[in-house]
Amino acid sequence: MEVHEVDFEPVGRRGQCRKDESLLACAHHHFIGINSVCGGQGKCRSCKVQVLSGDVSGPTSSEREAFSTQELENGWRLACQTYIAGDGKVNMPPESMSAVQRIQVEGLEGKVEVQPPVQAHELTVSAPSMTDQRADIDRLLDALNAQYNLHCDRFDVDVMRSLSPRLRSWKWRCQVSVRRNEVVALGSWPSRHLGLAIDLGTTKIAGYLVDLSDGRTLAAHGATNPQIGYGDDIISRINRAIRSPEKGVKLQRVVVDTISKMAADLCAEAGADTDEIVEAVVVGNTAMHHLFLGLPVKQLALSPYVPAVSGALDVKARDLGMQIAPGAYVHLLPNIAGFVGADHVAMLLAVDAGQVDASTIALDIGTNTEVSLITDRNITSVSCASGPAFEGYHIIQGMRASSGAIERVEITADGIRYQTIDNAPPIGICGSGALDVMAQLYLLGVIDDSGRMMKEHPRVRLWGKQQEFVLVGDGDNSGEPSVVFTQGDIRELQLAKSAIRTGIQVLIESNGCSEDEISQVIIAGAFGTYIDVSSAIAIGMLPPIPLDRFRQVGNAAGTGARMALLSGRKRDESNTIASHTGYIELAGAPGFKRTFVEASYLGRYRMRNGKREAID
């Protein structure tokens, strides 16, 4: 097969590309992060690159629609549509890269009694002799059970393989990590006794290194989920895994490699070794859970959307390819339904949902938003396909929450004030900024309650076939970079916010409640942490209840994962939550379509029986 050398800038990485693979596929093959929201179909235009040198295939119809003649002459192409015909160099602009972004790792400080499923024991073993020729494993287990009154009778095979030389090098004194009745790790005395908690999100991964002896979080890191390069939403990834088992394996491997690297980085920060991580807990939505485990996912995309497994699982880390202690297990919390997974269970665990008496809404906003209504300790949940707009995707100049993203906006008659992440020059809009813009434009009358952008405002212009509002720049084509918010962006956000409000309304009506009875709204997740709640109410995404009833709690799923890592009792509690949570399939709820349409309108309004009632 003919291959060519390609330099990817500005990351400074060179790799070989086959003649029959696109630039996008080549980049992914070399673990170079180029966005591909549509999964490489040439529709989303998020994989824009500039070919600086080298021969490539001719422009496709998708590229002719995406770029002007001048841009094509200057080398601008879609990576998914372009094939290399010779050695060359490619530039990847920041908005096309899966760049390091701000990942929400902070969350609730969940109170938990530290009783981890894995216990560390200091052990002194008698050396063998001519009169005591017991096998090393028998010798260690006899000493362990006698000294700590245990009934341990199993030994992980990988730990077994290194047992004899290590015991002798440590002069028969060691630290033994026991999980139930199995030895899962062996170290010198004293060794660190660590656990790893992972919140595996659709677009983001948050990781926590925890000291199992006292419950302290030693380090926390965030990373972009590398699967996003294969499609920004769950359905596109499921479809990839269905069409190609090899792609399913790839989706599993890239995320496991990212977690393993995260574990190594966390340990480096804490001055520890990955072999000292003796237990891990991973939470994610049901599809992420299945892709992580390599389980079949086709049934998740077909009605009635049934998971392959819903109960809690314990899987050897090495069977998944994770590089922690050889005998360590990964515990996965239970799923509730096909689109309400272990991450929502972890969130409910973190907010102590089982003990909540007053009517409470708990929602974790993301590409897929899960909402639960807690009433008299009964829990009912729905899943809302809110889409990737809140992550900045499908917004014309949208981007993830990274440096230069506009995250806060205030528009008055006197002008526009905005805040960017890191106070860097503005290059795009992230989800919280887009929400602010829509709320501000609605309150100023620039867009009406149906979401239609008016033509009268001086910063509204017609660009191509749609109206857009110029946020940054003068919009006079003078060459100053502009950041705009378009009519299409409004429609994307309307769909996302309508899904969430519809989910809330279906839960309220199904449980015979009213909005006035809601005493608390708990908002979790990275996007939920940074939004302005008043903006969300102004556009009708959230019900118009007093602001002091809202509580933004950060990455509660990550907190729940840490709690389950530290306490077997909390694992039992998570099982109880999952088994006692009812689930409503949103699309099958009575009046769903009417409610969804009504919820797409902007403004402050109550909803009764699927109808809007505007309020001041």
C-alpha positions as CSV (number, residue, x, y, z in Angstrom):
1,M,0.0,0.0,0.0
2,E,1.3,3.4,-1.0
3,V,2.1,5.6,2.1
4,H,3.2,9.2,2.5
5,E,4.7,11.3,5.4
6,V,2.5,14.1,6.7
7,D,3.5,16.8,9.3
8,F,0.6,17.9,11.5
9,E,1.0,21.4,12.8
10,P,1.0,23.1,15.3
11,V,1.3,19.8,17.3
12,G,4.5,19.0,15.6
13,R,3.7,15.4,15.0
14,R,4.6,13.4,11.8
15,G,2.9,10.2,10.7
16,Q,2.5,7.9,7.8
17,C,-0.8,8.2,5.9
18,R,-2.0,5.6,3.5
19,K,-3.3,6.7,0.1
20,D,-6.7,5.2,0.8
21,E,-7.3,6.9,4.2
22,S,-8.5,10.5,4.7
23,L,-6.6,13.1,6.6
24,L,-9.1,12.7,9.4
25,A,-8.6,8.9,9.6
26,C,-4.8,9.4,9.4
27,A,-4.9,11.9,12.3
28,H,-7.0,9.6,14.4
29,H,-4.7,6.7,13.6
30,H,-1.8,8.7,15.1
31,F,-3.9,9.8,18.1
32,I,-4.0,13.4,16.8
33,G,-7.2,15.1,17.9
34,I,-9.2,16.6,15.0
35,N,-12.9,17.2,15.7
36,S,-15.4,15.3,13.7
37,V,-18.9,16.1,14.9
38,C,-20.7,14.2,12.1
39,G,-18.4,11.2,12.3
40,G,-16.5,12.0,9.0
41,Q,-19.5,12.5,6.7
42,G,-18.6,16.0,5.5
43,K,-21.7,17.5,7.0
44,C,-20.6,19.3,10.1
45,R,-17.5,21.1,8.8
46,S,-15.8,20.9,12.2
47,C,-12.7,19.2,10.8
48,K,-11.4,22.2,8.8
49,V,-7.6,22.1,8.1
50,Q,-5.3,23.9,5.8
51,V,-3.0,21.9,3.5
52,L,0.3,23.9,3.6
53,S,2.2,21.6,1.2
54,G,1.8,18.4,-0.7
55,D,-0.6,16.9,-3.3
56,V,-4.1,16.0,-2.2
57,S,-7.3,14.9,-3.7
58,G,-9.6,17.4,-5.4
59,P,-12.3,19.3,-3.5
60,T,-15.6,17.4,-3.0
61,S,-19.1,19.0,-3.2
62,S,-19.2,19.2,0.6
63,E,-15.9,21.2,0.5
64,R,-17.2,23.5,-2.3
65,E,-20.1,24.4,-0.1
66,A,-17.9,24.9,3.0
67,F,-15.3,27.1,1.4
68,S,-15.0,29.9,-1.0
69,T,-13.0,29.6,-4.2
70,Q,-10.2,31.7,-2.6
71,E,-10.2,29.6,0.6
72,L,-9.9,26.4,-1.5
73,E,-7.0,28.0,-3.4
74,N,-5.4,28.8,-0.1
75,G,-5.5,25.1,0.9
76,W,-8.5,25.0,3.2
77,R,-10.1,21.6,3.2
78,L,-12.2,19.2,5.3
79,A,-10.0,16.6,6.8
80,C,-12.6,13.9,6.4
81,Q,-12.9,14.6,2.6
82,T,-9.2,15.0,1.8
83,Y,-6.8,12.2,0.8
84,I,-3.0,12.6,0.6
85,A,-1.3,11.9,-2.7
86,G,2.2,12.8,-1.6
87,D,4.3,13.9,1.4
88,G,3.0,17.2,2.9
89,K,2.2,19.4,5.8
90,V,-1.2,20.3,7.3
91,N,-2.1,23.1,9.7
92,M,-5.0,22.4,12.2
93,P,-6.6,25.6,13.5
94,P,-7.6,25.7,17.2
95,E,-11.3,25.4,16.6
96,S,-10.7,22.1,14.7
97,M,-8.6,20.5,17.4
98,S,-9.7,18.4,20.3
99,A,-7.7,20.8,22.5
100,V,-7.3,20.6,26.2
101,Q,-10.4,22.3,27.7
102,R,-11.7,23.3,31.1
103,I,-13.1,20.1,32.5
104,Q,-15.4,20.3,35.5
105,V,-13.8,18.1,38.2
106,E,-14.9,20.1,41.3
107,G,-18.1,18.9,43.0
108,L,-19.8,18.2,46.2
109,E,-17.7,17.0,49.1
110,G,-19.8,13.9,49.9
111,K,-19.6,12.7,53.4
112,V,-18.8,9.0,53.6
113,E,-17.4,6.7,56.2
114,V,-14.2,5.3,54.8
115,Q,-14.8,1.5,54.5
116,P,-13.3,0.6,51.1
117,P,-14.0,-2.8,49.6
118,V,-10.2,-3.3,49.4
119,Q,-8.4,-3.4,52.7
120,A,-4.6,-3.2,53.2
121,H,-2.9,-5.4,55.8
122,E,0.7,-5.4,57.1
123,L,1.9,-8.9,57.1
124,T,4.9,-10.7,58.4
125,V,5.3,-14.2,57.0
126,S,7.6,-16.9,58.4
127,A,10.3,-18.0,56.0
128,P,10.3,-21.6,54.7
129,S,12.6,-24.2,56.1
130,M,13.4,-27.9,55.9
131,T,10.7,-28.5,58.5
132,D,8.2,-26.1,56.9
133,Q,8.0,-26.5,53.2
134,R,4.5,-25.0,52.6
135,A,4.1,-23.3,49.2
136,D,4.6,-19.5,49.3
137,I,0.9,-18.8,48.6
138,D,-0.3,-21.2,51.4
139,R,2.3,-19.7,53.7
140,L,1.0,-16.1,53.0
141,L,-2.7,-17.0,53.2
142,D,-2.2,-18.9,56.5
143,A,-0.4,-16.0,58.0
144,L,-3.0,-13.5,56.7
145,N,-6.0,-15.4,57.9
146,A,-4.5,-16.1,61.3
147,Q,-3.3,-12.5,62.0
148,Y,-6.5,-10.8,60.8
149,N,-9.1,-13.4,61.4
150,L,-10.0,-13.5,57.7
151,H,-11.2,-16.3,55.4
152,C,-9.2,-15.3,52.3
153,D,-8.7,-18.2,50.0
154,R,-8.2,-16.7,46.5
155,F,-5.1,-15.2,44.9
156,D,-5.1,-13.2,41.7
157,V,-3.0,-15.0,39.1
158,D,-1.0,-11.9,38.1
159,V,-0.1,-11.3,41.7
160,M,0.8,-14.9,42.1
161,R,3.3,-14.7,39.2
162,S,5.5,-12.2,41.1
163,L,4.9,-13.5,44.6
164,S,7.9,-15.6,45.3
165,P,10.7,-13.3,44.3
166,R,9.0,-10.3,45.9
167,L,8.4,-11.9,49.3
168,R,12.1,-12.8,49.5
169,S,13.3,-9.4,48.4
170,W,11.1,-7.8,51.1
171,K,12.4,-10.3,53.7
172,W,9.0,-11.8,54.2
173,R,7.3,-8.5,55.3
174,C,4.7,-7.0,53.0
175,Q,1.5,-5.2,52.4
176,V,-1.4,-7.4,51.3
177,S,-4.5,-5.8,49.6
178,V,-7.6,-8.0,50.1
179,R,-10.9,-7.6,48.3
180,R,-13.5,-9.8,49.9
181,N,-11.7,-13.2,50.0
182,E,-9.1,-12.5,47.3
183,V,-5.6,-11.1,47.4
184,V,-5.6,-8.5,44.6
185,A,-2.3,-6.7,45.2
186,L,1.0,-7.1,47.0
187,G,3.5,-4.4,47.9
188,S,6.4,-3.7,50.2
189,W,5.5,-2.3,53.6
190,P,4.5,0.4,53.8
191,S,3.0,1.1,50.3
192,R,0.3,3.6,49.2
193,H,-3.2,2.3,49.2
194,L,-5.0,4.1,46.4
195,G,-8.2,4.1,44.4
196,L,-9.2,5.7,41.1
197,A,-12.7,7.2,40.4
198,I,-13.6,8.0,36.8
199,D,-16.6,10.0,35.5
200,L,-16.7,8.9,31.9
201,G,-18.8,11.5,30.1
202,T,-19.8,11.7,26.4
203,T,-17.4,14.6,25.8
204,K,-15.4,14.8,28.9
205,I,-13.6,12.5,31.4
206,A,-12.9,13.5,35.0
207,G,-10.5,11.4,37.1
208,Y,-9.8,11.4,40.8
209,L,-6.9,9.7,42.7
210,V,-8.1,8.8,46.2
211,D,-6.2,7.6,49.3
212,L,-8.2,4.6,50.4
213,S,-6.8,4.8,53.9
214,D,-8.3,8.1,54.8
215,G,-10.6,9.2,51.9
216,R,-8.5,12.2,50.8
217,T,-8.6,13.1,47.1
218,L,-4.9,13.4,46.2
219,A,-5.3,14.7,42.7
220,A,-8.0,15.4,40.1
221,H,-7.6,15.8,36.3
222,G,-9.9,16.3,33.4
223,A,-9.5,15.3,29.7
224,T,-11.5,15.3,26.5
225,N,-13.1,12.0,25.7
226,P,-11.2,11.0,22.6
227,Q,-14.2,9.2,21.2
228,I,-15.5,12.7,20.2
229,G,-13.3,12.5,17.2
230,Y,-15.6,9.7,16.0
231,G,-18.8,11.5,16.5
232,D,-20.0,14.1,19.0
233,D,-23.1,12.3,20.2
234,I,-23.9,8.8,21.5
235,I,-26.0,7.7,18.6
236,S,-23.2,8.4,16.0
237,R,-20.8,6.3,18.1
238,I,-23.3,3.5,18.5
239,N,-23.9,3.5,14.8
240,R,-20.1,3.3,14.2
241,A,-19.8,0.3,16.5
242,I,-22.8,-1.4,14.8
243,R,-21.4,-0.9,11.3
244,S,-17.9,-1.9,12.1
245,P,-16.9,-4.2,15.1
246,E,-13.3,-3.0,14.5
247,K,-14.5,0.6,15.2
248,G,-16.2,-0.6,18.3
249,V,-12.9,-2.0,19.5
250,K,-11.2,1.3,18.6
251,L,-13.8,3.3,20.6
252,Q,-13.1,1.1,23.6
253,R,-9.4,1.2,23.3
254,V,-9.0,5.0,22.9
255,V,-11.0,5.7,26.0
256,V,-9.2,3.1,28.1
257,D,-5.8,4.5,26.9
258,T,-6.9,7.9,28.0
259,I,-8.0,6.7,31.4
260,S,-4.7,4.8,31.8
261,K,-2.7,7.9,30.9
262,M,-4.9,10.0,33.3
263,A,-4.1,7.5,36.1
264,A,-0.4,7.8,35.4
265,D,-0.6,11.6,35.4
266,L,-2.6,11.6,38.7
267,C,0.0,9.3,40.3
268,A,2.9,11.4,39.1
269,E,1.3,14.5,40.7
270,A,0.8,12.6,44.0
271,G,4.2,11.0,43.9
272,A,2.8,7.5,43.6
273,D,2.9,4.6,41.2
274,T,0.0,3.2,39.2
275,D,0.6,-0.3,40.7
276,E,-0.6,1.2,44.0
277,I,-4.1,1.8,42.6
278,V,-5.9,-1.3,43.9
279,E,-9.5,-0.4,43.0
280,A,-11.3,1.7,40.4
281,V,-14.9,2.9,40.0
282,V,-16.2,4.1,36.6
283,V,-19.5,5.8,36.0
284,G,-21.0,6.9,32.7
285,N,-24.3,6.9,30.8
286,T,-25.5,3.5,29.6
287,A,-24.0,3.8,26.1
288,M,-20.6,4.9,27.4
289,H,-20.7,2.1,30.0
290,H,-21.4,-0.4,27.2
291,L,-18.7,1.0,24.8
292,F,-16.2,1.0,27.7
293,L,-16.9,-2.7,28.4
294,G,-17.1,-3.7,24.8
295,L,-20.7,-4.8,25.2
296,P,-23.2,-4.9,22.3
297,V,-24.9,-1.5,21.7
298,K,-27.3,-2.1,18.8
299,Q,-30.2,-2.7,21.1
300,L,-29.7,0.7,22.7
301,A,-30.5,2.4,19.4
302,L,-33.6,0.3,18.7
303,S,-37.0,0.6,20.5
304,P,-37.5,-0.3,23.4
305,Y,-33.8,0.8,24.0
306,V,-32.8,-2.0,26.4
307,P,-29.4,-2.2,27.9
308,A,-27.4,-5.5,27.7
309,V,-26.8,-5.3,31.5
310,S,-28.2,-3.0,34.2
311,G,-26.8,-4.3,37.4
312,A,-23.5,-3.3,39.1
313,L,-20.4,-5.1,37.8
314,D,-16.9,-6.0,38.9
315,V,-14.4,-6.5,36.1
316,K,-10.7,-7.1,36.3
317,A,-8.9,-3.9,35.2
318,R,-6.5,-5.9,33.0
319,D,-9.4,-7.4,31.1
320,L,-10.3,-3.9,30.0
321,G,-6.7,-2.9,29.2
322,M,-6.4,-0.5,32.2
323,Q,-2.9,-0.1,33.5
324,I,-3.2,-0.1,37.3
325,A,-2.4,-2.8,39.9
326,P,-2.4,-6.2,38.0
327,G,-5.1,-7.8,40.2
328,A,-7.3,-4.7,40.7
329,Y,-11.0,-4.6,39.9
330,V,-13.1,-1.9,38.2
331,H,-16.5,-1.5,39.8
332,L,-19.2,-0.1,37.6
333,L,-22.3,1.3,39.3
334,P,-25.7,0.1,38.0
335,N,-27.7,1.6,35.1
336,I,-31.3,2.6,35.4
337,A,-32.4,2.3,31.7
338,G,-31.1,2.5,28.2
339,F,-30.4,6.2,28.4
340,V,-30.2,6.8,32.1
341,G,-26.9,5.3,33.3
342,A,-24.5,4.9,36.2
343,D,-23.4,8.5,36.1
344,H,-26.9,9.6,37.0
345,V,-27.0,7.0,39.8
346,A,-23.7,8.4,41.1
347,M,-25.2,11.9,41.0
348,L,-28.3,10.8,42.9
349,L,-26.0,9.1,45.4
350,A,-23.9,12.3,45.9
351,V,-27.0,14.4,46.6
352,D,-28.3,11.8,49.0
353,A,-31.5,11.3,46.9
354,G,-32.6,8.4,49.1
355,Q,-33.1,10.7,52.0
356,V,-34.7,13.7,50.3
357,D,-38.3,14.4,51.6
358,A,-39.2,17.6,49.8
359,S,-40.0,17.6,46.1
360,T,-36.7,18.0,44.3
361,I,-35.6,18.1,40.7
362,A,-32.1,16.8,40.0
363,L,-30.6,17.2,36.5
364,D,-27.3,16.6,35.0
365,I,-27.1,18.7,31.8
366,G,-25.0,17.5,28.9
367,T,-25.2,16.0,25.4
368,N,-27.7,13.7,27.0
369,T,-29.5,15.3,30.0
370,E,-30.8,13.0,32.7
371,V,-33.6,14.4,35.0
372,S,-35.0,12.9,38.1
373,L,-37.9,14.1,40.2
374,I,-37.7,13.1,43.9
375,T,-40.9,13.1,45.9
376,D,-41.4,11.5,49.3
377,R,-38.2,9.5,48.6
378,N,-39.6,8.1,45.4
379,I,-37.5,8.8,42.3
380,T,-38.7,9.0,38.7
381,S,-36.3,9.7,35.8
382,V,-36.3,10.6,32.2
383,S,-33.6,11.1,29.6
384,C,-33.6,14.2,27.3
385,A,-31.7,14.1,24.0
386,S,-30.5,17.7,24.5
387,G,-27.8,17.3,21.9
388,P,-24.3,18.8,21.7
389,A,-25.3,22.5,21.4
390,F,-24.6,23.1,25.1
391,E,-21.0,21.9,24.5
392,G,-20.6,24.4,21.7
393,Y,-21.3,21.9,18.9
394,H,-23.7,22.7,16.0
395,I,-23.2,26.4,16.9
396,I,-21.6,28.2,13.9
397,Q,-18.8,29.6,16.0
398,G,-19.3,27.3,18.9
399,M,-16.5,25.7,20.8
400,R,-15.8,23.8,23.9
401,A,-15.0,25.6,27.2
402,S,-11.4,26.3,26.4
403,S,-9.2,29.4,26.2
404,G,-10.8,32.3,24.2
405,A,-14.4,31.0,24.4
406,I,-17.0,33.6,25.3
407,E,-18.6,32.3,28.4
408,R,-20.6,35.3,29.8
409,V,-22.5,38.0,27.8
410,E,-24.4,41.1,28.7
411,I,-26.0,43.1,25.9
412,T,-27.5,46.6,26.7
413,A,-28.5,49.6,24.6
414,D,-25.0,50.9,25.4
415,G,-23.1,48.0,24.0
416,I,-21.9,44.4,24.5
417,R,-19.8,43.2,27.5
418,Y,-18.5,39.7,27.5
419,Q,-16.1,37.5,29.4
420,T,-13.8,34.9,27.8
421,I,-12.1,31.9,29.5
422,D,-8.6,32.9,30.6
423,N,-9.5,36.5,29.5
424,A,-8.0,35.5,26.1
425,P,-9.0,37.2,22.8
426,P,-12.5,35.9,21.8
427,I,-12.4,33.2,19.1
428,G,-15.8,31.6,19.6
429,I,-18.7,30.8,22.0
430,C,-19.1,28.0,24.5
431,G,-22.4,26.7,25.8
432,S,-22.9,29.0,28.7
433,G,-22.1,32.0,26.5
434,A,-24.5,30.9,23.9
435,L,-27.3,30.6,26.5
436,D,-26.5,34.1,27.8
437,V,-26.6,35.5,24.2
438,M,-30.0,34.0,23.5
439,A,-31.4,35.2,26.8
440,Q,-30.0,38.7,26.3
441,L,-31.3,39.0,22.7
442,Y,-34.7,37.8,23.8
443,L,-34.9,40.3,26.6
444,L,-33.9,43.1,24.3
445,G,-36.5,42.2,21.7
446,V,-33.9,41.3,19.1
447,I,-35.5,37.8,18.9
448,D,-39.2,37.1,19.6
449,D,-40.7,34.3,21.6
450,S,-40.7,32.0,18.6
451,G,-37.0,32.4,18.3
452,R,-37.1,34.5,15.1
453,M,-34.3,37.1,14.8
454,M,-35.6,40.6,14.0
455,K,-34.0,42.7,11.3
456,E,-34.1,46.1,13.0
457,H,-31.1,45.9,15.3
458,P,-28.0,47.6,13.9
459,R,-25.9,44.6,14.8
460,V,-28.1,42.2,12.9
461,R,-27.0,41.5,9.4
462,L,-28.0,39.1,6.6
463,W,-25.1,36.7,5.9
464,G,-25.7,34.2,3.2
465,K,-29.3,33.0,3.7
466,Q,-29.7,33.7,7.4
467,Q,-29.7,36.5,9.9
468,E,-26.9,36.8,12.4
469,F,-26.0,39.0,15.3
470,V,-22.4,40.3,15.4
471,L,-21.1,39.9,19.0
472,V,-17.4,40.8,18.3
473,G,-16.1,42.9,15.5
474,D,-17.8,45.6,13.5
475,G,-19.2,43.3,10.9
476,D,-18.2,45.6,8.0
477,N,-15.8,43.1,6.4
478,S,-12.8,45.3,7.3
479,G,-10.8,42.3,8.2
480,E,-11.3,42.4,12.0
481,P,-12.2,38.9,13.3
482,S,-15.9,38.6,14.1
483,V,-17.8,36.3,16.4
484,V,-21.4,36.0,15.4
485,F,-24.6,34.3,16.7
486,T,-26.9,33.1,14.0
487,Q,-30.6,32.3,13.5
488,G,-29.4,28.6,13.1
489,D,-27.7,28.8,16.4
490,I,-31.0,29.9,18.0
491,R,-32.8,27.0,16.5
492,E,-30.2,24.5,17.8
493,L,-30.4,25.9,21.3
494,Q,-34.2,25.9,21.2
495,L,-34.2,22.2,20.5
496,A,-31.8,21.5,23.3
497,K,-33.6,23.6,25.9
498,S,-37.0,22.3,24.8
499,A,-35.9,18.8,25.4
500,I,-34.9,19.6,29.0
501,R,-38.0,21.6,29.8
502,T,-40.2,18.9,28.3
503,G,-38.5,16.3,30.5
504,I,-39.1,18.3,33.6
505,Q,-42.7,18.9,32.7
506,V,-43.4,15.2,32.0
507,L,-41.9,14.3,35.4
508,I,-44.0,16.9,37.2
509,E,-47.3,15.9,35.5
510,S,-46.6,12.2,35.8
511,N,-46.2,12.5,39.5
512,G,-49.2,14.8,40.0
513,C,-47.0,17.8,41.1
514,S,-46.9,21.4,40.1
515,E,-44.0,23.7,39.6
516,D,-44.9,25.6,42.8
517,E,-44.4,22.4,44.8
518,I,-40.7,22.1,43.7
519,S,-38.6,23.1,46.7
520,Q,-35.2,22.6,45.1
521,V,-33.6,22.2,41.7
522,I,-30.2,20.6,41.8
523,I,-28.1,21.2,38.6
524,A,-25.0,19.1,38.1
525,G,-22.5,18.7,35.3
526,A,-19.9,21.0,33.8
527,F,-22.3,23.0,31.7
528,G,-24.8,23.2,34.6
529,T,-22.1,24.6,36.8
530,Y,-21.3,27.6,34.6
531,I,-24.7,28.6,33.3
532,D,-26.5,31.7,34.5
533,V,-29.7,30.2,36.0
534,S,-31.5,33.5,35.4
535,S,-30.7,33.2,31.6
536,A,-31.9,29.6,31.6
537,I,-35.2,30.8,33.2
538,A,-35.5,33.7,30.8
539,I,-35.5,31.5,27.7
540,G,-37.8,28.9,29.3
541,M,-35.3,26.1,29.8
542,L,-36.0,26.0,33.5
543,P,-39.3,26.6,35.3
544,P,-39.7,30.2,36.8
545,I,-39.3,29.4,40.5
546,P,-37.3,31.6,42.9
547,L,-33.5,31.6,42.3
548,D,-32.8,30.6,45.9
549,R,-34.3,27.2,45.2
550,F,-31.6,26.4,42.6
551,R,-28.4,24.7,43.6
552,Q,-25.4,24.2,41.2
553,V,-23.3,21.3,42.5
554,G,-20.5,20.8,39.9
555,N,-19.5,17.3,39.0
556,A,-21.8,15.4,41.3
557,A,-21.3,12.2,39.3
558,G,-17.6,12.3,40.1
559,T,-18.4,12.8,43.7
560,G,-20.7,9.8,43.7
561,A,-18.0,7.7,42.0
562,R,-15.6,8.7,44.8
563,M,-18.1,7.8,47.5
564,A,-18.6,4.4,45.9
565,L,-14.9,3.9,45.8
566,L,-14.5,4.5,49.5
567,S,-17.5,2.7,50.8
568,G,-19.1,-0.7,50.2
569,R,-22.2,0.7,52.0
570,K,-22.5,3.4,49.4
571,R,-22.3,0.8,46.7
572,D,-25.2,-0.9,48.3
573,E,-27.0,2.4,48.4
574,S,-26.4,3.0,44.7
575,N,-28.0,-0.4,44.0
576,T,-31.0,0.6,46.0
577,I,-31.3,3.9,44.2
578,A,-31.2,2.2,40.8
579,S,-33.6,-0.5,41.6
580,H,-36.2,1.9,43.1
581,T,-36.0,4.5,40.4
582,G,-38.9,4.5,37.9
583,Y,-38.2,5.4,34.3
584,I,-40.4,7.2,31.7
585,E,-39.6,6.9,28.0
586,L,-40.0,10.6,27.1
587,A,-41.2,10.1,23.5
588,G,-44.0,7.8,24.7
589,A,-45.3,10.1,27.4
590,P,-48.9,11.5,26.8
591,G,-48.8,14.8,25.0
592,F,-45.1,14.7,24.4
593,K,-45.1,16.3,21.0
594,R,-47.4,19.2,22.1
595,T,-45.3,19.8,25.2
596,F,-42.1,19.7,23.2
597,V,-43.4,22.3,20.8
598,E,-44.7,24.6,23.5
599,A,-41.4,24.3,25.4
600,S,-39.5,25.5,22.4
601,Y,-40.8,29.0,22.8
602,L,-38.7,31.6,24.7
603,G,-39.7,33.5,27.8
604,R,-40.8,32.9,31.4
605,Y,-43.8,30.7,31.5
606,R,-45.4,28.0,33.5
607,M,-46.7,24.9,31.9
608,R,-49.9,23.1,32.7
609,N,-51.1,20.1,30.9
610,G,-48.5,20.7,28.1
611,K,-49.6,24.4,27.6
612,R,-47.7,27.6,28.2
613,E,-48.9,30.2,30.6
614,A,-46.8,33.3,30.2
615,I,-45.8,35.2,33.3
616,D,-44.1,38.6,34.0
